[in-house]
């Protein structure tokens, strides 16, 4: 794929959804046509599409596909069948709150819309596209707000990120990588250090790939090298994304993020979380309540199709960990940057205004 400023991992085309197949990057760039809601559920679960905001967009379009599959013209029966499809989509990934937020918004739109089933299908399509368009605008706002809180220095900045929170993980542009893109655009960035992000290597495969597409200097490091790089004065700030943020500012992100935050705190390096309002779950008081997805242990004992661990060993594979608010310098949102302990007071009223 040639270098591009825009990357859209989830797109609606007439009667189907086109997904960038993120399981194939960086070896090849390809897309997958998703024709049914069940296919969308599988694509989310198998991480053909991944990243909290992108999952939300994909689920919204998945409901549009489901609406096409429902044969009844009875409005109430249509809504009952649509809710059954929503249940299937909700069950795909338990940690990413954007999934549930998008599905809830779609169901509310269908339930409150007037008219017959044909009109409900139209409203669902419009709502899903609005979710996608809003997320792209949100990411660009996050990027611009994030640049304002990066350390001031006469030298260009070296930023560390963990996992992938770029265009591939959103409707485009990215959250954490959106901050990187905006810093690069403004001439403030020297280099990105991308943790490889074991076990699925989203940093090595996806973040590095996105940076290469845009000719942003990127250095991939093993997760265990982050502390050394900070000790050597190679990192000025850390910016990561999030899959769910509790009301108190605790943030769940890809496994290994908590370790990076601890090391950053030890070296007095600011650690920022970049995420849209839809990632903040005001119903959850603290990170202790965030459900943590456990994935197939084969992700640990295999690299590709090659087993690297002995038979008989046991494995534990949580996909996420929770970084306490006390380690986070600021949460970068589309509305500005807020200290974690102020996030509920500053943003809760916006949730009541139709964003949720």
C-alpha angles and dihedrals in degrees: 000000000000122000112281139175093213127056122177114189094180122042133164116223117185099293104354143051124244114210128188103236100235093183089070098051129135095016092056139353115231143144135228126216112225112201104168139038090242090055088052091052090052092047091053094045094047092045098242079136117028141159120087100260093042090050089053092052091046092051091050091054089043088063089051088055089048091051088056091053096053109097103191124101092200108108097213094046089049091055092048091053091044090055090053089055089048090054090055092049093047090056095060102081120009102193106050104086093192087073092061093039092054094045092048091050091050093049092048090051092051095045095049097042117104126227138037132325092274089058091048090055089051092049091049092052092049092048094050092050090048090052089053095045092046092051093053091051090045093054092052090050090049090052093051094046091047094057090059093063100043114114115282111239138150086228125072115261131257110210128192122207134180126216118346122302096158138109090301091058096049140031085282142310095037139233109253090016087045087064088049092050093049092048090050091048090052093049093245100114127088101172146341120229109205120198107222089231108218136244100026095023097224091158095050095041106032111020092045090046093052092049092049090052089059097036092244107155108250133179119194116214132181112256090247091060097064094088092050092050091052092047089053092053094248097127127065100178142353123229121183137164129235139223095201134002121198122224091259092055099259106145131209115208137151115316111276096038093103090055091052091050092051092050092046090053091050090054096042092244116147115248116203132188116209116199141135124253089257089068092061111092106202090183090067113072099197143002091263088075096052111109111235117214117226116206137200110299088222086080086070104038095041130060103195103320095329119102111223101177130068123260110255096040118118125229139207118197116179109174096209143028132197124244111206117237090241090071096049119092093195144340110235112213136165087263097052140282119305136183107251093243090057098046096096095047094044099045109025093087090055090057089059091054096072104281089110 
